[in-house]
Amino acid sequence: MLAKYYQYNHTEPAIELLISRMDEMISSHFASNLLNQLVNAESFNMENSVKKAITILRLIGVPVHEHISGIYRSDFNGMRKDWQFSELACSLIILTSGTTSDQAEQIQTELLEFYGL
């Protein structure tokens, strides 16, 4: 019975791959969370780092709107502007942050090693 269910209720591997790639492209990182968790340093300038990431994405021909979005979030303090990033944009922002924080430098080094650079 389980085999018949799987036979008729599963997607093709190509479709599963497409769906997983689409899920990866969905912006899932908030700038405020990135700032608080990863690069909590006074020298970090989020707006400047976002501009650098946008420049890099444009230079390599990647659609910016698929990776960086300006959003508004609400919390107990009211509405505030924030950014939403894809995995790629998040990595670019960390790599180009220019902060002198030891934690940020460690994350930058780990990202470079992860990407084989």
Secondary structure by P-SEA (a helix, b strand, c coil): caaaaaacccccaaaaaaaaaaaaacccccaaaaaacccccccccaaaaaaaaaaaaaaacccccccccccccccccccccbbbbcaaaaaaaaaacccccaaaaaaaaaaaaaacc
